[in-house]
């Protein structure tokens, strides 16, 4: 990854490999080529890591935040080397600007993590950049013959590259006004979208919220064929809570909504659906 920028250095250690694997899976988008995935951006802030990726169609983005207290023995550390970043940090140590950013060698990292997920005692040590543009991974080897006097480790270096992307929409940060927010089981939303299976991926579906009943509804309208299809969420539905609402709506393609909820494989999980004023 060639760049004239002075890069900051990040170091962290991961003990819970199983949870880290879940984080990687949550931002995985396969391409049409076997065993290939779309770019996954790693961004590091003072508060933790953010993994981002987008579907090949560009209609959906996933963002996974891994807070700094997830990492083993308070190992999450960013050594600020860039003069601009250092100045901003000295002025405000709580500044959440991106201090580290690069594209992960996702397929390789995923393969390494999957091979270690069953070993509860393993700690993965990560550091970037090493030798200019490499992500270094250190994995301690198990002592042979029960001899703990000597500790060996395996060191891997995966080449990274500069992030070229438009995945900067960090919704949920201060300054984004909330239009509505709902708590519900994933299967509620999946079932609702199945009622619109007759739509093409590019057809627009209205995500309408209201202060009156129904507080949430999905609506498809085709004036050309005088077609109107509406699905309304019952406020008293089990495991469905209206946290906040207003009179607003936003239009999304059917594909983007379908992909958003199909990303969560466990239908019983509780999800928080938030609509912001800017859509």
C-alpha positions as CSV (number, residue, x, y, z in Angstrom):
1,X,0.0,0.0,0.0
2,X,2.0,3.0,-1.2
3,X,1.2,6.3,0.5
4,X,3.0,9.5,1.4
5,X,1.0,9.7,4.6
6,X,2.7,8.9,7.9
7,X,0.6,6.1,9.2
8,X,-0.4,5.5,12.8
9,X,0.3,2.1,14.3
10,X,-2.4,-0.1,15.8
11,X,-1.9,-3.1,18.0
12,X,-4.4,-5.4,19.6
13,X,-4.8,-9.0,20.8
14,X,-7.9,-11.1,20.4
15,X,-8.8,-13.8,22.9
16,X,-12.4,-14.5,22.0
17,X,-11.8,-15.8,18.5
18,X,-15.4,-17.1,18.1
19,X,-16.9,-13.7,18.6
20,X,-14.3,-12.2,16.2
21,X,-15.3,-14.7,13.6
22,X,-19.0,-13.6,14.0
23,X,-17.8,-10.0,13.4
24,X,-16.1,-11.0,10.2
25,X,-19.1,-12.9,9.0
26,X,-21.4,-9.9,9.6
27,X,-19.5,-7.8,7.0
28,X,-18.9,-10.6,4.5
29,X,-20.3,-10.1,1.0
30,X,-19.4,-12.8,-1.6
31,X,-18.7,-11.8,-5.2
32,X,-19.5,-13.8,-8.3
33,X,-16.0,-15.4,-8.1
34,X,-15.7,-18.4,-5.8
35,X,-14.0,-17.7,-2.5
36,X,-13.8,-14.0,-3.3
37,X,-15.4,-11.2,-1.2
38,X,-15.9,-7.5,-1.6
39,X,-13.5,-5.1,0.1
40,X,-13.7,-4.9,3.9
41,X,-12.5,-1.6,5.3
42,X,-10.9,-1.6,8.7
43,X,-11.0,1.8,10.5
44,X,-9.5,2.4,13.9
45,X,-10.7,5.1,16.4
46,X,-9.8,5.8,20.0
47,X,-13.0,3.9,21.0
48,X,-12.4,0.7,18.9
49,X,-12.3,-0.9,15.5
50,X,-15.0,-0.5,12.8
51,X,-15.3,-3.1,10.0
52,X,-17.3,-2.0,6.9
53,X,-18.3,-3.6,3.6
54,X,-20.9,-3.2,0.9
55,X,-22.8,-5.5,-1.3
56,X,-21.6,-5.7,-4.9
57,X,-24.8,-4.0,-6.0
58,X,-24.0,-1.1,-3.7
59,X,-27.5,-1.1,-2.2
60,X,-26.5,-2.1,1.4
61,X,-23.6,-1.4,3.7
62,X,-22.8,-3.3,6.9
63,X,-20.8,-1.7,9.8
64,X,-19.5,-3.7,12.7
65,X,-18.1,-1.8,15.7
66,X,-15.7,-3.7,18.0
67,X,-15.2,-1.7,21.2
68,X,-11.8,-1.5,22.7
69,X,-12.8,-3.4,25.8
70,X,-13.4,-6.5,23.6
71,X,-9.7,-7.0,23.2
72,X,-7.6,-9.1,25.5
73,X,-6.0,-7.6,28.6
74,X,-6.5,-3.9,27.5
75,X,-4.3,-4.6,24.5
76,X,-6.0,-2.2,22.1
77,X,-3.5,0.6,21.4
78,X,-3.0,3.2,18.7
79,X,0.4,4.9,18.6
80,X,-0.3,8.2,16.9
81,X,2.6,9.0,14.5
82,X,0.8,11.3,12.0
83,X,1.4,15.0,13.0
84,X,-2.2,16.1,12.0
85,X,-3.8,13.3,14.0
86,X,-1.5,14.0,17.0
87,X,-2.4,17.7,17.0
88,X,-6.1,16.8,16.9
89,X,-5.7,14.4,19.7
90,X,-3.8,16.9,21.9
91,X,-6.6,19.4,21.3
92,X,-9.3,16.8,22.1
93,X,-8.4,13.4,23.4
94,X,-12.0,12.2,22.9
95,X,-11.9,13.0,19.1
96,X,-13.4,10.1,17.1
97,X,-11.6,10.8,13.9
98,X,-10.3,7.8,11.9
99,X,-6.7,7.2,12.9
100,X,-6.1,4.0,10.9
101,X,-7.7,2.9,7.7
102,X,-6.9,0.1,5.2
103,X,-8.5,-2.7,3.2
104,X,-8.2,-6.1,5.0
105,X,-7.0,-9.2,3.1
106,X,-10.3,-10.6,4.1
107,X,-10.3,-14.1,2.6
108,X,-6.9,-14.9,4.1
109,X,-7.8,-13.5,7.5
110,X,-11.1,-15.3,7.6
111,X,-9.4,-18.6,6.7
112,X,-6.9,-18.1,9.6
113,X,-9.6,-17.2,12.1
114,X,-11.8,-20.2,11.1
115,X,-8.9,-22.5,11.7
116,X,-8.5,-21.3,15.3
117,X,-12.1,-20.8,16.4
118,X,-12.2,-24.0,18.4
119,X,-9.1,-23.3,20.4
120,X,-10.3,-21.4,23.5
121,X,-6.7,-20.7,24.8
122,X,-5.4,-19.1,21.7
123,X,-4.7,-15.4,21.5
124,X,-4.3,-13.7,18.1
125,X,-2.0,-10.7,18.2
126,X,-2.5,-8.1,15.4
127,X,-0.3,-5.2,14.4
128,X,-0.4,-2.7,11.5
129,X,1.6,-1.5,9.6
130,X,4.6,-3.8,9.6
131,X,7.2,-3.5,6.8
132,X,5.3,-0.6,5.3
133,X,1.9,-2.1,4.4
134,X,1.5,-5.5,6.1
135,X,-0.9,-6.7,8.7
136,X,1.1,-8.9,11.1
137,X,-0.5,-11.8,12.9
138,X,1.2,-13.6,15.7
139,X,-0.2,-16.9,17.0
140,X,1.6,-18.6,20.0
141,X,2.3,-22.3,19.5
142,X,1.4,-24.8,22.2
143,X,4.4,-26.0,24.2
144,X,5.6,-29.4,23.2
145,X,5.8,-32.2,25.7
146,X,4.3,-30.0,28.4
147,X,7.5,-27.9,28.6
148,X,6.4,-24.3,29.2
149,X,9.9,-23.0,29.6
150,X,10.1,-22.2,25.9
151,X,7.4,-20.4,23.9
152,X,7.4,-20.4,20.2
153,X,5.0,-18.5,17.9
154,X,3.9,-18.4,14.3
155,X,4.1,-15.0,12.6
156,X,2.2,-14.3,9.4
157,X,2.2,-11.1,7.4
158,X,-0.7,-10.3,5.1
159,X,-0.5,-7.5,2.5
160,X,-3.0,-4.7,2.8
161,X,-3.9,-2.0,0.4
162,X,-5.2,1.6,0.5
163,X,-9.0,2.0,1.1
164,X,-10.8,3.5,-1.9
165,X,-14.4,3.7,-0.9
166,X,-17.5,5.8,-0.1
167,X,-18.4,3.9,3.1
168,X,-18.4,6.9,5.3
169,X,-22.0,7.0,6.5
170,X,-21.6,6.3,10.2
171,X,-25.2,6.6,11.2
172,X,-26.0,6.5,14.8
173,X,-23.5,9.2,15.7
174,X,-24.5,12.4,17.4
175,X,-26.1,14.9,14.9
176,X,-28.3,12.5,13.1
177,X,-31.9,13.1,14.2
178,X,-34.0,10.0,14.7
179,X,-37.4,9.9,12.9
180,X,-38.4,6.5,14.4
181,X,-37.1,3.5,16.2
182,X,-38.5,0.0,16.7
183,X,-37.4,-3.0,18.6
184,X,-38.5,-6.4,17.2
185,X,-37.5,-9.9,16.4
186,X,-35.8,-10.4,13.1
187,X,-38.5,-12.8,11.9
188,X,-41.1,-10.0,12.1
189,X,-39.3,-8.0,9.5
190,X,-38.4,-11.0,7.3
191,X,-42.1,-12.2,7.3
192,X,-43.2,-8.7,6.4
193,X,-40.9,-8.5,3.4
194,X,-42.0,-12.0,2.1
195,X,-45.4,-10.4,1.4
196,X,-43.6,-8.4,-1.3
197,X,-41.9,-11.3,-3.1
198,X,-43.7,-10.4,-6.3
199,X,-41.5,-7.3,-6.6
200,X,-38.3,-7.0,-8.6
201,X,-35.1,-6.0,-6.7
202,X,-35.2,-2.5,-8.1
203,X,-38.8,-1.8,-7.2
204,X,-39.3,0.9,-4.5
205,X,-40.9,0.1,-1.2
206,X,-42.0,2.9,1.2
207,X,-40.9,2.5,4.8
208,X,-43.6,4.6,6.5
209,X,-43.7,5.6,10.1
210,X,-46.4,7.5,11.9
211,X,-47.5,8.8,15.3
212,X,-50.9,7.2,14.8
213,X,-51.8,3.6,14.1
214,X,-50.1,1.9,12.3
215,X,-46.8,3.2,13.6
216,X,-44.9,1.2,11.0
217,X,-45.9,0.0,7.6
218,X,-44.3,-1.2,4.3
219,X,-46.1,0.2,1.2
220,X,-45.8,-0.5,-2.5
221,X,-47.6,1.7,-4.9
222,X,-47.7,1.4,-8.7
223,X,-49.8,4.2,-10.2
224,X,-49.4,2.9,-13.7
225,X,-51.3,-0.3,-12.9
226,X,-53.4,1.2,-10.1
227,X,-51.7,-1.2,-7.7
228,X,-51.4,-0.6,-3.9
229,X,-50.0,-3.1,-1.5
230,X,-49.6,-2.3,2.2
231,X,-48.4,-4.3,5.2
232,X,-49.0,-2.8,8.7
233,X,-47.3,-3.8,11.9
234,X,-49.6,-4.3,14.9
235,X,-48.4,-2.2,17.8
236,X,-49.4,-5.0,20.2
237,X,-47.5,-7.7,18.4
238,X,-45.4,-9.9,20.7
239,X,-41.8,-8.8,21.0
240,X,-42.4,-5.6,19.0
241,X,-41.8,-2.2,20.8
242,X,-42.3,1.2,19.3
243,X,-39.5,3.2,21.0
244,X,-40.0,6.4,19.1
245,X,-42.0,7.6,16.0
246,X,-43.0,10.5,13.9
247,X,-44.8,11.2,10.6
248,X,-42.2,10.3,8.0
249,X,-41.3,7.9,5.3
250,X,-38.3,6.8,3.2
251,X,-38.1,4.9,-0.1
252,X,-35.8,1.9,-0.5
253,X,-35.4,-0.7,-3.1
254,X,-36.9,-4.1,-2.3
255,X,-33.4,-5.6,-2.7
256,X,-31.8,-3.3,-0.1
257,X,-34.4,-4.1,2.6
258,X,-34.3,-7.8,1.8
259,X,-30.5,-7.9,2.1
260,X,-30.5,-5.9,5.3
261,X,-32.6,-8.4,7.2
262,X,-31.3,-11.5,5.5
263,X,-27.8,-10.6,6.9
264,X,-29.0,-11.8,10.3
265,X,-29.3,-15.5,10.2
266,X,-30.9,-16.1,13.6
267,X,-34.6,-15.1,13.3
268,X,-35.1,-15.0,17.1
269,X,-32.6,-12.2,17.6
270,X,-33.9,-8.9,18.7
271,X,-32.9,-6.1,16.3
272,X,-33.2,-2.3,16.5
273,X,-34.5,-0.6,13.4
274,X,-33.8,3.1,13.3
275,X,-35.0,5.5,10.6
276,X,-33.1,8.8,10.6
277,X,-34.5,12.1,9.3
278,X,-32.1,12.1,6.4
279,X,-33.4,8.7,5.3
